[in-house]
């Protein structure tokens, strides 16, 4: 069911974008500082271009965040491994430990 829902939403979005483009096809000219002008482009083209640039910037920010998180995970895994090794070494130095319950069970078996 979910693939059909995604396909339906995508079709609705595409229809909206197409009808928006048809309704807003008047050419516009952007004016920047220092009297810099651009070519005439349709209004919908400018809006679509702005959306695409925003998506690209968001993806770049997301990628940098993901890279930083991977570095953090890698360092935490390394720290975890080191702590496990240290705990194992300390446990070996203490010698084998027997739980009190196990000792009680052994005593009961001897009595029987």
Buried (B, 14 or more C-beta within 10 A) or exposed (E): EEEEEEEEEEEEEEEEBEEBBEEBEEEEEEEEEEEEEEEEEBBBBBBBEEEEEEEEEEEEEEEEEEEEEEEEEEEEEEEEEEEEEEEEEEEEEEEEEEEEEEEEEEEEEEEE
